[in-house]
């Protein structure tokens, strides 16, 4: 089990997502006598404990020259990992993942909570209050981001980031020359998932046919066969067969085409993005039912091509596509009945 290398960068992606939520926080200073903004600063954010940044500022006081502004500053770090049994799913359960045109089966991910600590420091009380008020209204108490955890199979999950606790420290001790730091700390929980390795073997593609046989009794022979195959709801192979010779307006069902030789009743055609069903054919006049398979009725113009949706398109359906079904029922008339009481065929 162990020893097979895989790395989905789940933690890295969660860290990036968490930091991105706070990368547009600003602090503004206004004049006392009016509402004009005197200065505006986008608060920098970095990964790491706030104590490291404060220690560096204290050891190099020249950092507060006009050439650089070090405070206020945001920092964050991971503080815990914890398994979340409340989101547990049966470990043997699998889900289908699509990689290219291949369907693969993966075990359900394992739920874990990752704890984060967001810290921000400033010299002025108003600065930290501005930062705090830009954060708190967003979390009630959670804010959800959609993260593509495994891009190879487009496995996107909604990850809640929940605010847990707020603490602060405003230290007035020390002499007059001692720098004052106001530090706030907010703890969060990211409810994420961890995935096992991607399977290397193919679990199968799109099911092309389902067949069910019916019988009258438990040991009776089959009497009816019901067969279902996928039916394409759009044109895949761009098999242009004819084209429109006059504008087809919205709400109109009479479509004029250059030739109807390849068209058949009760079949589907596609013009641009709209799918239609042929209800009548009279020379080059075609009666159609508009906006089939959930498409939107639109206006089409002279020269627009007409594509047929047929069995060739059925064979080109891709996994995860929306598609319909072809149905067929077959009755068996040359079967023998079985008599359980005698144990013989009659």
TORKOL-4160 file (C-alpha; in steps of 0.2 Angstrom, whole numbers, padded with zeros to 4 digits, m for minus):
346
<pt num="1" X="0000" Y="0000" Z="0000"/>
<pt num="2" X="0014" Y="0012" Z="0005"/>
<pt num="3" X="0028" Y="0016" Z="m0007"/>
<pt num="4" X="0018" Y="0022" Z="m0022"/>
<pt num="5" X="0022" Y="0040" Z="m0025"/>
<pt num="6" X="0009" Y="0052" Z="m0027"/>
<pt num="7" X="0007" Y="0071" Z="m0023"/>
<pt num="8" X="m0009" Y="0081" Z="m0027"/>
<pt num="9" X="m0003" Y="0097" Z="m0018"/>
<pt num="10" X="m0019" Y="0098" Z="m0008"/>
<pt num="11" X="m0011" Y="0107" Z="0007"/>
<pt num="12" X="m0002" Y="0119" Z="m0005"/>
<pt num="13" X="m0018" Y="0123" Z="m0014"/>
<pt num="14" X="m0027" Y="0126" Z="0003"/>
<pt num="15" X="m0014" Y="0138" Z="0009"/>
<pt num="16" X="m0014" Y="0148" Z="m0007"/>
<pt num="17" X="m0033" Y="0149" Z="m0006"/>
<pt num="18" X="m0033" Y="0155" Z="0012"/>
<pt num="19" X="m0020" Y="0168" Z="0009"/>
<pt num="20" X="m0029" Y="0174" Z="m0007"/>
<pt num="21" X="m0044" Y="0179" Z="0003"/>
<pt num="22" X="m0034" Y="0192" Z="0012"/>
<pt num="23" X="m0023" Y="0199" Z="m0001"/>
<pt num="24" X="m0034" Y="0215" Z="m0005"/>
<pt num="25" X="m0036" Y="0222" Z="0012"/>
<pt num="26" X="m0032" Y="0241" Z="0013"/>
<pt num="27" X="m0029" Y="0254" Z="0027"/>
<pt num="28" X="m0033" Y="0272" Z="0024"/>
<pt num="29" X="m0029" Y="0287" Z="0034"/>
<pt num="30" X="m0040" Y="0302" Z="0033"/>
<pt num="31" X="m0039" Y="0320" Z="0038"/>
<pt num="32" X="m0047" Y="0326" Z="0054"/>
<pt num="33" X="m0057" Y="0340" Z="0047"/>
<pt num="34" X="m0064" Y="0332" Z="0032"/>
<pt num="35" X="m0066" Y="0315" Z="0024"/>
<pt num="36" X="m0052" Y="0316" Z="0011"/>
<pt num="37" X="m0040" Y="0302" Z="0011"/>
<pt num="38" X="m0022" Y="0307" Z="0015"/>
<pt num="39" X="m0014" Y="0290" Z="0012"/>
<pt num="40" X="m0019" Y="0272" Z="0007"/>
<pt num="41" X="m0009" Y="0256" Z="0010"/>
<pt num="42" X="m0013" Y="0239" Z="0004"/>
<pt num="43" X="m0008" Y="0228" Z="0018"/>
<pt num="44" X="0005" Y="0215" Z="0013"/>
<pt num="45" X="0003" Y="0197" Z="0018"/>
<pt num="46" X="0015" Y="0183" Z="0020"/>
<pt num="47" X="0016" Y="0165" Z="0026"/>
<pt num="48" X="0025" Y="0164" Z="0043"/>
<pt num="49" X="0023" Y="0168" Z="0061"/>
<pt num="50" X="0020" Y="0186" Z="0066"/>
<pt num="51" X="0033" Y="0185" Z="0079"/>
<pt num="52" X="0047" Y="0183" Z="0065"/>
<pt num="53" X="0041" Y="0199" Z="0057"/>
<pt num="54" X="0040" Y="0209" Z="0073"/>
<pt num="55" X="0058" Y="0203" Z="0079"/>
<pt num="56" X="0065" Y="0208" Z="0062"/>
<pt num="57" X="0057" Y="0226" Z="0064"/>
<pt num="58" X="0064" Y="0227" Z="0082"/>
<pt num="59" X="0081" Y="0222" Z="0077"/>
<pt num="60" X="0082" Y="0233" Z="0062"/>
<pt num="61" X="0073" Y="0249" Z="0067"/>
<pt num="62" X="0079" Y="0258" Z="0051"/>
<pt num="63" X="0065" Y="0249" Z="0042"/>
<pt num="64" X="0052" Y="0262" Z="0047"/>
<pt num="65" X="0061" Y="0275" Z="0036"/>
<pt num="66" X="0051" Y="0283" Z="0022"/>
<pt num="67" X="0058" Y="0271" Z="0009"/>
<pt num="68" X="0048" Y="0257" Z="0016"/>
<pt num="69" X="0033" Y="0254" Z="0027"/>
<pt num="70" X="0033" Y="0238" Z="0038"/>
<pt num="71" X="0017" Y="0240" Z="0048"/>
<pt num="72" X="0003" Y="0236" Z="0047"/>
<pt num="73" X="0006" Y="0218" Z="0041"/>
<pt num="74" X="m0003" Y="0202" Z="0039"/>
<pt num="75" X="0004" Y="0184" Z="0041"/>
<pt num="76" X="m0004" Y="0167" Z="0043"/>
<pt num="77" X="0002" Y="0149" Z="0046"/>
<pt num="78" X="m0004" Y="0132" Z="0048"/>
<pt num="79" X="m0007" Y="0127" Z="0067"/>
<pt num="80" X="m0016" Y="0110" Z="0066"/>
<pt num="81" X="m0022" Y="0095" Z="0056"/>
<pt num="82" X="m0037" Y="0085" Z="0063"/>
<pt num="83" X="m0047" Y="0071" Z="0055"/>
<pt num="84" X="m0066" Y="0075" Z="0054"/>
<pt num="85" X="m0077" Y="0060" Z="0058"/>
<pt num="86" X="m0093" Y="0071" Z="0055"/>
<pt num="87" X="m0089" Y="0071" Z="0036"/>
<pt num="88" X="m0083" Y="0053" Z="0035"/>
<pt num="89" X="m0089" Y="0042" Z="0020"/>
<pt num="90" X="m0088" Y="0023" Z="0020"/>
<pt num="91" X="m0070" Y="0019" Z="0015"/>
<pt num="92" X="m0074" Y="0007" Z="0002"/>
<pt num="93" X="m0086" Y="0019" Z="m0007"/>
<pt num="94" X="m0079" Y="0024" Z="m0024"/>
<pt num="95" X="m0083" Y="0038" Z="m0036"/>
<pt num="96" X="m0080" Y="0040" Z="m0055"/>
<pt num="97" X="m0067" Y="0052" Z="m0061"/>
<pt num="98" X="m0065" Y="0057" Z="m0079"/>
<pt num="99" X="m0047" Y="0059" Z="m0085"/>
<pt num="100" X="m0047" Y="0064" Z="m0104"/>
<pt num="101" X="m0059" Y="0052" Z="m0112"/>
<pt num="102" X="m0056" Y="0038" Z="m0098"/>
<pt num="103" X="m0067" Y="0035" Z="m0083"/>
<pt num="104" X="m0058" Y="0030" Z="m0068"/>
<pt num="105" X="m0064" Y="0024" Z="m0051"/>
<pt num="106" X="m0056" Y="0032" Z="m0035"/>
<pt num="107" X="m0059" Y="0029" Z="m0017"/>
<pt num="108" X="m0069" Y="0043" Z="m0008"/>
<pt num="109" X="m0057" Y="0056" Z="m0001"/>
<pt num="110" X="m0053" Y="0057" Z="0018"/>
<pt num="111" X="m0060" Y="0073" Z="0027"/>
<pt num="112" X="m0048" Y="0083" Z="0037"/>
<pt num="113" X="m0048" Y="0100" Z="0045"/>
<pt num="114" X="m0033" Y="0111" Z="0044"/>
<pt num="115" X="m0031" Y="0125" Z="0057"/>
<pt num="116" X="m0025" Y="0142" Z="0052"/>
<pt num="117" X="m0019" Y="0157" Z="0062"/>
<pt num="118" X="m0021" Y="0174" Z="0054"/>
<pt num="119" X="m0011" Y="0187" Z="0063"/>
<pt num="120" X="m0010" Y="0206" Z="0059"/>
<pt num="121" X="0000" Y="0219" Z="0068"/>
<pt num="122" X="0000" Y="0238" Z="0067"/>
<pt num="123" X="0006" Y="0253" Z="0077"/>
<pt num="124" X="m0011" Y="0262" Z="0077"/>
<pt num="125" X="m0027" Y="0255" Z="0085"/>
<pt num="126" X="m0037" Y="0262" Z="0070"/>
<pt num="127" X="m0026" Y="0252" Z="0058"/>
<pt num="128" X="m0030" Y="0235" Z="0066"/>
<pt num="129" X="m0049" Y="0240" Z="0068"/>
<pt num="130" X="m0050" Y="0244" Z="0049"/>
<pt num="131" X="m0042" Y="0227" Z="0045"/>
<pt num="132" X="m0053" Y="0218" Z="0057"/>
<pt num="133" X="m0069" Y="0226" Z="0050"/>
<pt num="134" X="m0065" Y="0221" Z="0033"/>
<pt num="135" X="m0063" Y="0202" Z="0038"/>
<pt num="136" X="m0077" Y="0199" Z="0050"/>
<pt num="137" X="m0092" Y="0202" Z="0040"/>
<pt num="138" X="m0087" Y="0190" Z="0027"/>
<pt num="139" X="m0087" Y="0175" Z="0039"/>
<pt num="140" X="m0104" Y="0170" Z="0046"/>
<pt num="141" X="m0095" Y="0160" Z="0052"/>
<pt num="142" X="m0089" Y="0152" Z="0036"/>
<pt num="143" X="m0084" Y="0158" Z="0019"/>
<pt num="144" X="m0083" Y="0144" Z="0005"/>
<pt num="145" X="m0071" Y="0144" Z="m0009"/>
<pt num="146" X="m0071" Y="0132" Z="m0024"/>
<pt num="147" X="m0054" Y="0124" Z="m0026"/>
<pt num="148" X="m0049" Y="0112" Z="m0040"/>
<pt num="149" X="m0040" Y="0099" Z="m0029"/>
<pt num="150" X="m0035" Y="0087" Z="m0043"/>
<pt num="151" X="m0034" Y="0096" Z="m0060"/>
<pt num="152" X="m0031" Y="0080" Z="m0069"/>
<pt num="153" X="m0049" Y="0074" Z="m0066"/>
<pt num="154" X="m0056" Y="0091" Z="m0063"/>
<pt num="155" X="m0061" Y="0087" Z="m0045"/>
<pt num="156" X="m0067" Y="0103" Z="m0038"/>
<pt num="157" X="m0073" Y="0104" Z="m0020"/>
<pt num="158" X="m0082" Y="0118" Z="m0010"/>
<pt num="159" X="m0070" Y="0121" Z="0004"/>
<pt num="160" X="m0077" Y="0130" Z="0019"/>
<pt num="161" X="m0066" Y="0142" Z="0029"/>
<pt num="162" X="m0073" Y="0144" Z="0046"/>
<pt num="163" X="m0069" Y="0158" Z="0059"/>
<pt num="164" X="m0066" Y="0150" Z="0076"/>
<pt num="165" X="m0059" Y="0163" Z="0088"/>
<pt num="166" X="m0052" Y="0181" Z="0090"/>
<pt num="167" X="m0038" Y="0187" Z="0102"/>
<pt num="168" X="m0028" Y="0202" Z="0103"/>
<pt num="169" X="m0013" Y="0209" Z="0112"/>
<pt num="170" X="m0010" Y="0228" Z="0115"/>
<pt num="171" X="0006" Y="0229" Z="0126"/>
<pt num="172" X="0009" Y="0246" Z="0134"/>
<pt num="173" X="0024" Y="0241" Z="0145"/>
<pt num="174" X="0041" Y="0248" Z="0142"/>
<pt num="175" X="0049" Y="0265" Z="0142"/>
<pt num="176" X="0044" Y="0279" Z="0130"/>
<pt num="177" X="0056" Y="0274" Z="0116"/>
<pt num="178" X="0049" Y="0256" Z="0116"/>
<pt num="179" X="0040" Y="0253" Z="0100"/>
<pt num="180" X="0022" Y="0249" Z="0102"/>
<pt num="181" X="0014" Y="0234" Z="0093"/>
<pt num="182" X="m0005" Y="0230" Z="0093"/>
<pt num="183" X="m0007" Y="0212" Z="0087"/>
<pt num="184" X="m0023" Y="0203" Z="0083"/>
<pt num="185" X="m0024" Y="0184" Z="0080"/>
<pt num="186" X="m0039" Y="0175" Z="0072"/>
<pt num="187" X="m0040" Y="0156" Z="0070"/>
<pt num="188" X="m0049" Y="0147" Z="0056"/>
<pt num="189" X="m0053" Y="0130" Z="0051"/>
<pt num="190" X="m0052" Y="0124" Z="0033"/>
<pt num="191" X="m0063" Y="0109" Z="0030"/>
<pt num="192" X="m0054" Y="0100" Z="0016"/>
<pt num="193" X="m0051" Y="0082" Z="0009"/>
<pt num="194" X="m0036" Y="0071" Z="0005"/>
<pt num="195" X="m0036" Y="0060" Z="m0010"/>
<pt num="196" X="m0027" Y="0043" Z="m0013"/>
<pt num="197" X="m0017" Y="0040" Z="m0029"/>
<pt num="198" X="m0025" Y="0041" Z="m0046"/>
<pt num="199" X="m0028" Y="0023" Z="m0053"/>
<pt num="200" X="m0017" Y="0019" Z="m0067"/>
<pt num="201" X="m0029" Y="0006" Z="m0075"/>
<pt num="202" X="m0044" Y="0010" Z="m0084"/>
<pt num="203" X="m0060" Y="0007" Z="m0075"/>
<pt num="204" X="m0070" Y="0007" Z="m0091"/>
<pt num="205" X="m0078" Y="0020" Z="m0103"/>
<pt num="206" X="m0095" Y="0025" Z="m0107"/>
<pt num="207" X="m0108" Y="0011" Z="m0106"/>
<pt num="208" X="m0114" Y="0009" Z="m0124"/>
<pt num="209" X="m0128" Y="m0004" Z="m0121"/>
<pt num="210" X="m0139" Y="m0010" Z="m0107"/>
<pt num="211" X="m0149" Y="m0026" Z="m0110"/>
<pt num="212" X="m0163" Y="m0033" Z="m0098"/>
<pt num="213" X="m0172" Y="m0049" Z="m0101"/>
<pt num="214" X="m0189" Y="m0052" Z="m0093"/>
<pt num="215" X="m0197" Y="m0068" Z="m0088"/>
<pt num="216" X="m0214" Y="m0073" Z="m0081"/>
<pt num="217" X="m0208" Y="m0083" Z="m0066"/>
<pt num="218" X="m0192" Y="m0087" Z="m0057"/>
<pt num="219" X="m0186" Y="m0101" Z="m0067"/>
<pt num="220" X="m0196" Y="m0097" Z="m0083"/>
<pt num="221" X="m0186" Y="m0093" Z="m0099"/>
<pt num="222" X="m0185" Y="m0075" Z="m0106"/>
<pt num="223" X="m0200" Y="m0068" Z="m0114"/>
<pt num="224" X="m0196" Y="m0049" Z="m0117"/>
<pt num="225" X="m0179" Y="m0041" Z="m0120"/>
<pt num="226" X="m0177" Y="m0022" Z="m0116"/>
<pt num="227" X="m0162" Y="m0014" Z="m0123"/>
<pt num="228" X="m0156" Y="0004" Z="m0120"/>
<pt num="229" X="m0141" Y="0013" Z="m0129"/>
<pt num="230" X="m0135" Y="0031" Z="m0128"/>
<pt num="231" X="m0142" Y="0043" Z="m0140"/>
<pt num="232" X="m0133" Y="0059" Z="m0144"/>
<pt num="233" X="m0142" Y="0075" Z="m0141"/>
<pt num="234" X="m0130" Y="0086" Z="m0151"/>
<pt num="235" X="m0119" Y="0084" Z="m0167"/>
<pt num="236" X="m0102" Y="0078" Z="m0165"/>
<pt num="237" X="m0095" Y="0074" Z="m0182"/>
<pt num="238" X="m0100" Y="0090" Z="m0191"/>
<pt num="239" X="m0108" Y="0080" Z="m0205"/>
<pt num="240" X="m0116" Y="0095" Z="m0215"/>
<pt num="241" X="m0129" Y="0088" Z="m0227"/>
<pt num="242" X="m0138" Y="0103" Z="m0233"/>
<pt num="243" X="m0140" Y="0121" Z="m0229"/>
<pt num="244" X="m0154" Y="0134" Z="m0225"/>
<pt num="245" X="m0159" Y="0144" Z="m0241"/>
<pt num="246" X="m0170" Y="0157" Z="m0231"/>
<pt num="247" X="m0170" Y="0165" Z="m0214"/>
<pt num="248" X="m0178" Y="0155" Z="m0201"/>
<pt num="249" X="m0185" Y="0167" Z="m0188"/>
<pt num="250" X="m0189" Y="0163" Z="m0170"/>
<pt num="251" X="m0207" Y="0155" Z="m0168"/>
<pt num="252" X="m0207" Y="0149" Z="m0186"/>
<pt num="253" X="m0207" Y="0130" Z="m0189"/>
<pt num="254" X="m0206" Y="0130" Z="m0209"/>
<pt num="255" X="m0187" Y="0129" Z="m0214"/>
<pt num="256" X="m0182" Y="0130" Z="m0232"/>
<pt num="257" X="m0167" Y="0119" Z="m0236"/>
<pt num="258" X="m0157" Y="0117" Z="m0252"/>
<pt num="259" X="m0160" Y="0098" Z="m0252"/>
<pt num="260" X="m0170" Y="0086" Z="m0241"/>
<pt num="261" X="m0163" Y="0070" Z="m0249"/>
<pt num="262" X="m0154" Y="0065" Z="m0233"/>
<pt num="263" X="m0167" Y="0070" Z="m0221"/>
<pt num="264" X="m0180" Y="0059" Z="m0213"/>
<pt num="265" X="m0195" Y="0061" Z="m0202"/>
<pt num="266" X="m0194" Y="0061" Z="m0183"/>
<pt num="267" X="m0175" Y="0063" Z="m0184"/>
<pt num="268" X="m0165" Y="0077" Z="m0176"/>
<pt num="269" X="m0155" Y="0090" Z="m0184"/>
<pt num="270" X="m0144" Y="0104" Z="m0178"/>
<pt num="271" X="m0142" Y="0121" Z="m0185"/>
<pt num="272" X="m0129" Y="0132" Z="m0176"/>
<pt num="273" X="m0132" Y="0128" Z="m0157"/>
<pt num="274" X="m0151" Y="0124" Z="m0159"/>
<pt num="275" X="m0157" Y="0106" Z="m0160"/>
<pt num="276" X="m0173" Y="0103" Z="m0170"/>
<pt num="277" X="m0184" Y="0088" Z="m0174"/>
<pt num="278" X="m0191" Y="0085" Z="m0191"/>
<pt num="279" X="m0210" Y="0084" Z="m0191"/>
<pt num="280" X="m0213" Y="0085" Z="m0210"/>
<pt num="281" X="m0204" Y="0085" Z="m0227"/>
<pt num="282" X="m0211" Y="0092" Z="m0243"/>
<pt num="283" X="m0198" Y="0094" Z="m0256"/>
<pt num="284" X="m0186" Y="0107" Z="m0249"/>
<pt num="285" X="m0199" Y="0113" Z="m0236"/>
<pt num="286" X="m0196" Y="0106" Z="m0219"/>
<pt num="287" X="m0207" Y="0107" Z="m0204"/>
<pt num="288" X="m0197" Y="0106" Z="m0188"/>
<pt num="289" X="m0201" Y="0106" Z="m0169"/>
<pt num="290" X="m0189" Y="0120" Z="m0162"/>
<pt num="291" X="m0177" Y="0120" Z="m0147"/>
<pt num="292" X="m0176" Y="0101" Z="m0143"/>
<pt num="293" X="m0165" Y="0093" Z="m0130"/>
<pt num="294" X="m0164" Y="0109" Z="m0119"/>
<pt num="295" X="m0157" Y="0120" Z="m0133"/>
<pt num="296" X="m0163" Y="0138" Z="m0135"/>
<pt num="297" X="m0173" Y="0144" Z="m0150"/>
<pt num="298" X="m0163" Y="0156" Z="m0161"/>
<pt num="299" X="m0164" Y="0165" Z="m0178"/>
<pt num="300" X="m0155" Y="0156" Z="m0192"/>
<pt num="301" X="m0150" Y="0163" Z="m0209"/>
<pt num="302" X="m0147" Y="0159" Z="m0227"/>
<pt num="303" X="m0132" Y="0148" Z="m0229"/>
<pt num="304" X="m0132" Y="0141" Z="m0211"/>
<pt num="305" X="m0128" Y="0122" Z="m0212"/>
<pt num="306" X="m0139" Y="0108" Z="m0206"/>
<pt num="307" X="m0131" Y="0094" Z="m0197"/>
<pt num="308" X="m0140" Y="0077" Z="m0194"/>
<pt num="309" X="m0139" Y="0069" Z="m0177"/>
<pt num="310" X="m0138" Y="0050" Z="m0180"/>
<pt num="311" X="m0130" Y="0034" Z="m0175"/>
<pt num="312" X="m0113" Y="0040" Z="m0180"/>
<pt num="313" X="m0115" Y="0054" Z="m0167"/>
<pt num="314" X="m0121" Y="0041" Z="m0154"/>
<pt num="315" X="m0104" Y="0032" Z="m0156"/>
<pt num="316" X="m0095" Y="0048" Z="m0152"/>
<pt num="317" X="m0103" Y="0052" Z="m0135"/>
<pt num="318" X="m0089" Y="0057" Z="m0122"/>
<pt num="319" X="m0090" Y="0052" Z="m0104"/>
<pt num="320" X="m0099" Y="0065" Z="m0093"/>
<pt num="321" X="m0109" Y="0072" Z="m0108"/>
<pt num="322" X="m0127" Y="0075" Z="m0107"/>
<pt num="323" X="m0136" Y="0062" Z="m0118"/>
<pt num="324" X="m0153" Y="0054" Z="m0121"/>
<pt num="325" X="m0157" Y="0035" Z="m0124"/>
<pt num="326" X="m0163" Y="0024" Z="m0138"/>
<pt num="327" X="m0175" Y="0011" Z="m0132"/>
<pt num="328" X="m0180" Y="m0006" Z="m0140"/>
<pt num="329" X="m0191" Y="m0020" Z="m0135"/>
<pt num="330" X="m0191" Y="m0037" Z="m0142"/>
<pt num="331" X="m0204" Y="m0051" Z="m0138"/>
<pt num="332" X="m0199" Y="m0069" Z="m0139"/>
<pt num="333" X="m0213" Y="m0080" Z="m0146"/>
<pt num="334" X="m0204" Y="m0096" Z="m0149"/>
<pt num="335" X="m0201" Y="m0100" Z="m0130"/>
<pt num="336" X="m0206" Y="m0115" Z="m0120"/>
<pt num="337" X="m0215" Y="m0113" Z="m0103"/>
<pt num="338" X="m0208" Y="m0122" Z="m0088"/>
<pt num="339" X="m0219" Y="m0131" Z="m0075"/>
<pt num="340" X="m0211" Y="m0131" Z="m0058"/>
<pt num="341" X="m0223" Y="m0145" Z="m0052"/>
<pt num="342" X="m0217" Y="m0157" Z="m0065"/>
<pt num="343" X="m0200" Y="m0151" Z="m0067"/>
<pt num="344" X="m0201" Y="m0153" Z="m0085"/>
<pt num="345" X="m0203" Y="m0142" Z="m0100"/>
<pt num="346" X="m0220" Y="m0143" Z="m0109"/>
